[in-house]
Amino acid sequence: MKKIVLSLMTGVVLVACTATDKKVETADTAAMGTAPSVTASTDAGSVAATPAVTDPQIAAIVVAANDADIEGGRLAASKSTNAKVKEFANRMITDHGGVNKAAVALVTKLGVKPEESAVSRQQTESGQQARQTLRGKSGAEFDRAYIANEVTYHENLLGAIDKVLLPSAQNGELKALLEQTRPVVEAHLKLARELQPSLGQR
């Protein structure tokens, strides 16, 4: 991420973060079904409200989101026959793996135990659903679906970082890691969007 990805990376599934109007949702892509995502929807009447996500929960969300995109990348790297798609997939594996290592090192240093939440569980489940959908596709159809999923995933991840994770993070080092991750996620999104026209997508 696409990176403390949360992903950061789907029918539409809504999971309430708190009693506020903000929700964590998964985005449906017309091309292929499900894309793991963490997004904060902003309702007009709840602009000031921010989901209450603790630092231990953020750590678990980061790992779950990164894992989802890593596994998606592994599937694409093994299944795609398009050199550019395979290159992109391998970059997702490397970059998201690096973020996970940094996140684990940080929580170990801080003595924080990642805490599962509805958001991290949803990340894992959505990633599994997305991969199951992708396994049923092949060739150019697979490539288009995978990259469409990656665009949606990274768009949602950026939204989650900006609207949920950064505002909720209390520890300065955790916040710094999220801030360092954001440009990487943005770069992944740019790459995925640039790939789409060559796959017959706009």
Backbone hydrogen bonds, N-H to C=O, Kabsch-Sander energy under -0.5 kcal/mol:
donor,donor_aa,acceptor,acceptor_aa,energy
5,V,3,K,-2.4
6,L,8,L,-0.8
7,S,5,V,-2.1
7,S,8,L,-3.0
7,S,62,V,-0.5
8,L,6,L,-9.9
11,G,33,G,-0.9
13,V,11,G,-0.7
15,V,24,V,-3.1
17,C,22,K,-0.8
18,T,22,K,-0.5
24,V,15,V,-2.5
25,E,23,K,-0.5
25,E,39,T,-0.5
26,T,13,V,-1.4
27,A,35,A,-0.6
29,T,33,G,-1.3
33,G,29,T,-1.9
34,T,32,M,-1.0
35,A,27,A,-1.0
41,S,23,K,-1.0
41,S,39,T,-0.6
43,D,41,S,-0.7
46,S,43,D,-1.7
47,V,44,A,-0.6
49,A,46,S,-0.7
53,V,51,P,-1.3
54,T,52,A,-0.5
58,I,54,T,-2.7
59,A,55,D,-2.4
60,A,56,P,-1.6
61,I,57,Q,-2.4
62,V,58,I,-2.7
63,V,59,A,-2.0
64,A,60,A,-2.4
65,A,61,I,-2.8
66,N,5,V,-0.9
66,N,62,V,-2.5
67,D,63,V,-2.7
68,A,64,A,-2.0
69,D,65,A,-1.7
70,I,66,N,-2.6
71,E,67,D,-2.6
72,G,68,A,-1.8
73,G,69,D,-2.3
74,R,70,I,-2.3
75,L,71,E,-2.1
76,A,72,G,-2.3
77,A,73,G,-2.9
78,S,74,R,-1.6
79,K,75,L,-2.0
80,S,76,A,-2.6
83,A,81,T,-0.6
86,K,82,N,-2.6
87,E,83,A,-2.2
88,F,84,K,-2.3
89,A,85,V,-2.7
90,N,86,K,-2.5
91,R,87,E,-1.8
92,M,88,F,-2.1
93,I,89,A,-2.0
94,T,90,N,-2.2
95,D,91,R,-3.2
96,H,92,M,-2.3
97,G,93,I,-1.6
98,G,94,T,-2.0
99,V,95,D,-2.0
100,N,96,H,-2.2
101,K,97,G,-2.1
102,A,98,G,-2.2
103,A,99,V,-2.8
104,V,100,N,-2.8
105,A,101,K,-2.4
106,L,102,A,-2.2
107,V,103,A,-2.6
108,T,104,V,-2.1
109,K,105,A,-2.2
110,L,106,L,-2.5
111,G,107,V,-0.9
112,V,107,V,-2.5
115,E,56,P,-2.0
116,E,114,P,-0.5
121,R,117,S,-2.4
122,Q,118,A,-2.1
123,Q,119,V,-2.0
124,T,120,S,-1.9
125,E,121,R,-2.4
126,S,122,Q,-2.8
127,G,123,Q,-2.1
128,Q,124,T,-1.9
129,Q,125,E,-2.2
130,A,126,S,-2.5
131,R,127,G,-2.2
132,Q,128,Q,-2.1
133,T,129,Q,-2.1
134,L,130,A,-2.4
135,R,131,R,-2.2
136,G,132,Q,-0.7
136,G,133,T,-1.0
137,K,134,L,-2.1
141,E,138,S,-1.0
142,F,138,S,-1.1
143,D,139,G,-2.0
144,R,140,A,-2.6
145,A,141,E,-2.2
146,Y,142,F,-3.0
147,I,143,D,-2.4
148,A,144,R,-2.3
149,N,145,A,-2.3
150,E,146,Y,-2.1
151,V,147,I,-2.2
152,T,148,A,-2.2
153,Y,149,N,-2.9
154,H,150,E,-2.4
155,E,151,V,-2.2
156,N,152,T,-2.5
157,L,153,Y,-2.2
158,L,154,H,-2.1
159,G,155,E,-1.8
160,A,156,N,-2.3
161,I,157,L,-2.6
162,D,158,L,-2.4
163,K,159,G,-2.8
164,V,160,A,-2.3
165,L,160,A,-2.8
166,L,161,I,-2.5
168,S,164,V,-1.4
169,A,165,L,-2.2
175,K,171,N,-2.4
176,A,172,G,-2.3
177,L,173,E,-2.0
178,L,174,L,-2.1
179,E,175,K,-2.3
180,Q,176,A,-2.2
181,T,177,L,-1.7
182,R,178,L,-1.7
184,V,180,Q,-0.5
184,V,181,T,-0.6
185,V,181,T,-2.1
186,E,182,R,-2.4
187,A,183,P,-2.1
188,H,184,V,-2.3
189,L,185,V,-2.3
190,K,186,E,-2.1
191,L,187,A,-2.3
192,A,188,H,-2.5
193,R,189,L,-2.4
194,E,190,K,-2.2
195,L,191,L,-1.5
196,Q,192,A,-1.2
198,S,195,L,-0.7
199,L,195,L,-0.7
199,L,196,Q,-1.5
200,G,197,P,-1.3
201,Q,196,Q,-2.6
